[in-house]
Amino acid sequence: ADGAAAARRAAQAWAPRPRPVVMSPCSDTARRPLAERLVVWSKRLARATTAEQLIARYEGALSTCELPDWRAKAALLSLLQAKVTTEGGAEALLVRFADEPEAQRFIARGLMRRTVDPAIAAAVRRTLFGGADPRARWTLVDERLAALSTVDERLALVRQMLTERPDDPEGEIRRVRLLAEAGRKDEALAYGRRLRDRGIMSPGLALELGDVLAASGFEPDALRTYSEIVEFDPTSPASREMLGDVYLRHGWYAAAYRQYTTLTDLAPAEPRGWLRLAAAAAGSGRVDEALRIQRKVATAEGTPGADDPRAWARLLSAARIGRLLAEGGAPADAESLARKLKELQLFSGPGALRVVLWEDHAAELALAARDGEVDAALGDGVFAPAVGLAAVQLPAPELARLEWRVRFRSDPPRRDVRFVVTTIVWDGASFRVTSAPGVVRAGEQGAALASVAAP
């Protein structure tokens, strides 16, 4: 009750107030079967773009006898929540049903299950648990946890917080993480399954819980948990992209390829989806397919600039061709690969290209170099974390003179991030290539490239 009152006060300035239901004569739609009413409601909602309009459609159906039981009401509420696309819309719709807890929680579960927008998820948490976003409160708890020296002490604090806020998913995910850290993996799995089965998982929580389960060695349960990212909104490109990215960073290339294939079907004009599909194909060993996809993107229409996906596609192709060249092989294959590399037209004269590729798209890596005691000013650099790419072109002598690192450009994730650095030197007549893997360990800010020599 306190939480609903707080959410109502927060939304007062802009949320439509619930209106008394004034019963009108029953409509012709009210006499139709539920399946036919669903079709009619979907048509009515097709033109509704704001929370006020959505609520008005609900009030109209309620006042004309179209919602005689919970089954019908739940069906319409499911349609309503699927139309919400903003934080304000989510909170307004939840406030409307503050006096109907069952309906409010039904809407909240639907929103949490499908949204990948953290602002919408925060609005739901404020309404369900009261006050400000509970994540802010748990951020303070995290600071207290960091000050405790043993995992048992941290578990005791989380349990204490959960006695005050039972079933808070933010607390439950921390309990699962700490149980896994303590080596109590079976207990962590049991709590993880309980959290997953409660029905208020958001894509963000599914992602966190899946990460804990995967790190603890429970791959089947991790896959089942990750799949909830798209389970309740399978036509959302954002959800498909998120799930594909999760599978890609785990190296589950076949699963990632399936998600990205669906993504390109849903959003065929979006080049990022195609470049992700190419990454999954390359990870599965189908480099020729990856190069075909990248060539398609590179030759499409676009606008030149730092965010031009055509340039990204050419650099991705250069890195993948370079890796094949560095692996060696028959002379005829090397000649063919060199021709393909030359066709990318990345060099206007002698020079060097250094490219870093990584498969964890939640990380933002970049190339950095030191010239003695100062940072070196690198030349034509490309930074494209959306496709796991960073690259720089420069004169070949600079490769050996500078001290190179791969570093994070944003807050690092709490896990190792693996990458491959490929260096291509063109002397005007032939290519020389080196390629080597690297890793930025969890808790570190970067990794030196001393082991990757210039060609």
N, C-alpha and C positions, 0 to 999 in steps of 0.2 A: 504494500500500500504506500509506504514512504517513497519507494522508488518510482511508482507511477505518479505520485504527487509532484515529485521533483522534476520528472520529465515533462509533466503538464505545465509547470511553471516556466520551465526553460523554453517551451515551444509556444507560450501564450502569444508572443508578439506576432507570430506568423502562421500558426497552425489553425485550421478551421475548427470552430467549436462544434461539438456534437449537437445536432438539432433534435428536438423531440420528434419522435416518429409520428407523423400524422397519417393515419391509414387512409388510403385512397381505395376506390373500387378495385377489386382484383382484376389484374390484366389477363389478356388472352394467354400470354406466356406462362402465367401461373398454372394453367391447366395442362401444360405440355409436360412430357417426361423430362427428367433431369438432363439427359443427353441433348435434347433439343434446346433446353434452356441454356445450356453451356454455349451452344452455338450463338444464340441470341446475345448472351452476355459478352462473348468475345467480340462481336460486332460493335456493341455499344462502347466497349473499352478501347477499341482500335483508335478512336479519335481523342481519348483522354490522355492529356500530357502532363497534368499537374496533380498533386495529392488532393486538392480540393475537388477536382473533377472526378477522380477515382472514388472519393467518399460520396459524392453526389450520386454516382451510379449505384453504389451500394444502398444508399438511403432509398433511392427509387425502387430498387428491387425489393427491399424490405417492406416498404409501405404498400406495395401492390401484391402482397401474398406470394411472392416468388421464392421465399425462403422459409418454408414451413418446418424444416427440421435442420439438425446440425449437419447432416450429410450435404444438403444443398448449400448451407452457409459456408461450409469448409470449401466446397468446390468454387464458389465465387471469391472467397478470400484468397485462395490459391492463385486465381487469375489476377486479383488486385496486386498482391505482393510482387508478382512477376513483372508488373509494369513500373515498379519503383526503381528509379535510376539515380537518385540523389540522397544525400544525408537528410536534408530537410523533408523530403517526401517520406522517407522511412520513419522519421520521428513523428511527423504529423499523422501518418496512418496509425502508428502505435498509440498515440495519444487519444485518437478517436475511440479506441477500444480499451481504454484504461479501466473502465468499469465492467469489462467483460474479459476476465483473466484468461479463460480458455481460448477465446478468439485471439486475444493479444499474443499469447504464447505461440499459437499456431502460425500467425503472421511472422513473428520473430524467428521461429525455426526455419520457415521458408526463406526469409531474407539471409539468415546466417549460412544456410546450406549453399546458397548459390552465389553470393556476392564475393568478388575479389577486391572490392573497394574498401580499404580500411576505415574510411569515414562512415560508410553505411554500417559496417560492423560495430563501430564505436557507438553510433546512435542506438543500435539495438541493445548493446551492453548497458548504456546509461539508463535505458527504460527498464530493462529486466532487473538490474542490480542496484539501481539508484545512484544519485549523485553524479559526480564527474565520471569520465571514462575509467572503468576499473583498471585498465592497463596503466594509467598514471599512478594509481595506488600501488600496483605491483612493481612498478619501477622503483619506488621507494623501498619496498621489501627486498628487491634485488640488491640494493645497496647494503642493506643489513646482512643479507646472505653472503655477500662478497667479503664481509668483515669477519665471518666465522671460519675457523681453521679446519674443522672436520665436516665430512659429509653428514654424519649423524646429527650434528648440531643444526645443520641447514635443514635437514629433514624435519627435525623437531619444530623449527620455526614455521615451516610451511604447514605442518599439521595444525599448529596453533592458529594460523591464519584461516585455515579451512574450517576450524570449529566456529569461527566468527562468521564466515561466509561459506557455508557448506555448498558443495557442488559448483563453486565458481570455476569455470573451465580454465581460467588463467592460473589458478592455484593447482588444479589437477595436473596440468601439463608440466608444471615445475616439479610436482611430486614424482611423476613418471620419469622425468629427466634425472632427478637426484637418485631415485631407486636404481636406475641403470648405471649411474656413476658409482654407486655403492656396490655394484656387482650383483644386486638382487634382481636379476633379469626376469625371472618368472613372475615375481611380484609386480615389476614394472609392466610386463605384458598384460597381467590381469587388470591393473588399473587403466592401462591404455585401451584395452577392449571395452572396459566399462565406460570410459569417456567417449569412445567412438560410438557406442550403442545408445547413448543417452538422447541423441537426436538434436543436439544444438551445436553440432560441429560446423564451423565456418571453414571455407577453403584455407584461410590462414592457420587455423588450429589443426586442420588435417595435415597441412604441410609440416608444422612443428612436431606433431605427434608421429607422423611418418618418419621424420628425420631421426627421432629418438629410437623408434623401433628398428629402423634400418641400421643405425649405429650399434644397436645391441645384438644384431645378428638375426632379427626376426623378419627376414625379407618377405615371406608371404603376407604377414600381417601388415608390413609397411606398404606393400603394393595395394592391399585392400583399403588401407586408410588413405593413401594418396588418391585412389580412384574416386573418393568422395568429393574431390575438387570439382569434378565434372558431373557427378551422378545426378544432381538435382537441377543442373542447367546445361545439358549436353550441347546446346546450340550456341553457347557463349564462346566467341573467339578468345576472349581473355582467359577463360578457364582452361580451354584446350592448350593455349600457349603456356600457361603456368604448369600444367601437368606434364606437357612435353618437356619443358625445361627441367623439371625434377627428374624425370627418367633419363634425360641426356646427361646430367651431371653425375648420376650414379653409374653411367655406362650401360644402361639398359636400352641399347640402341633400337632394337626391334619395337619395343613398346613406345619409345619416343617417336619413331618413324610413323607409327599408326596415329598417334595424336597429331603430329604435324600434317599428316595427310588430310585428316579431318579439318584441321585449321585452314589449310589452303582451299579446301572445298567451301568452307564457310566464308572465307575472306580471300578470294582468288586474286584481288588486285593489290594485296598488301605484300610487298617484297620481303619483309622480315620473315614471314611465315615460310616462304620458299627457301630462304637462306638457312633457316633452321632445319627444314626438311633435308637440305643438302648436307648439313652437319651430321644428321642422323644416318644418312646414307653412307657418308664417308666413314663414320664410326663403325658401320657394319661391314666395311671393306669394299663397298661399291663406290669407289672414287670416281669412276667414269660417269656414273649417274649424278654424283655431286657436281662434277664439272659441267655436265649438260644443264643442270638446273641453274648453276651460277652464270653460265653463258646466256641463258634466257633472261635472267635479271639484268646482266650487264648490257644487253642490247635493247632493253626496253626503253620507253620514254622516261625522262626524268629531268630534274633541275640540278645543274652542277652546284657543288658546295660541299661543306664538311659532312653533311648528313645525306649525301647522295648514295643510295643503295647500289647504284651501278659501280661506283668506285669501290665500295665494300666487296662486291662480288668479284671484281678483278683481283683485289688483294687476297681474298680467300682462295681463289683459284691459284694465284702465284704461290701461296704457302703450301697448298696441297700438291701442286706439281713439283715444287722445290723439295718436299719431303720424299717424293718418289725418286727424284734425281739423286738425293743424298743417300738413299738406300742402295744405289747401284743397280746393276742389271746388265742386260745385253746392250751392246753399243747401239744397235738399231733402235731399241726402246729409248735410250738416252737421247738420241738424235730427234726422235719424235716428240719427246717431252720438251726438249729445248725449243723446238719449233712452236709448240703450244705456248710456252712461256714467252717467246718473242712476240707472238700474236696478241698478247695482252697489252702491249705497247706501254709498259710502265716506265721504261727508261728512254729519255731523250738523248742520252749520251752516257759515257762511262759513269758508274756510280754504284751505290749499294742500297739494298732494301732489307730491312729487318722487320719481321712480322711475328707477332705473338698471337696464338690462338688458344682459347680455353673454352671449356664446355659448361662451366658453372655460370650461367647468365645472371645470377644474383650478385656476382662479384664484378667489380669494375677495376680491371688491371690496366696499367699503362707502362710504357717504356720510359726509363729515366737514365741519365748518364751524368757522371761527375768528371769535371776537367780539373784535376788537382783537388783544391779545397773548395771549389765552387760548382754549382750546378751548371751543366752545359746547356746551351740554347740549341735545342734540336731543330732541324729544318722542317721539311714538309711532313708533319705528323698527322696521323689519323687515329681517332679514338672512337670506337663503335662498340660499346659494351652490349648493345642490343643484340649483336650477333657474335659476341665473344672475340673481338678483333681489336688489336692495337698495332700500329705500324709507323715506321719512320724511314724516309729516304735521305741519304746524306753521301758525301764523298767517301769512297772506300777507305782511305787512310784513317778516317776518324774512328773506324770500327776498333782498331787495335789500340789507338791512343787513349780513348775514353774508358772509364770504368762504368760498366752497364749493370742495371738492375731492372727487375720487374717489380712494381710496387702497386699497392692499392690506391685508388683515387677517391674512395669513399670508405665508410666503415666496413671492415672485413667481416665475412661470415664466421661463425664459430666452427670452422672445419678447414681441412686442407683444401687448397685450390691448385689443381694441376694445370699445367700449360705446356705448349710446345713452341719453342722459338726457332724460326727458320731465317737464315741469312743468305741472301742472294747477291752476288757481285757480278756486274756486267762490265767487261773491260773493252767493249766495243766490238769484240769478235766472238766471245764465248762466255758462258756462265760458269761460275763456281759457287757451290751451294754447300752449306752445313745445316743440320737440323738436329735438335736434341730436346728431350723433355726436361721439365723442371717442376718445382712445387713450392708454393708459399705455405708454410706450415701454419696451423691454427695458432692464433695469438701473435704471429709475426706480421710486420708491415710490408715485407718485401723479400725478394731473394736475389742474390748476386748471380750474374751470368758469366762468371769467370771460367766456368767449365765449357762454355760455348765459344770456341775460338773463331776468329774470322777466317773465311775460306782462303 
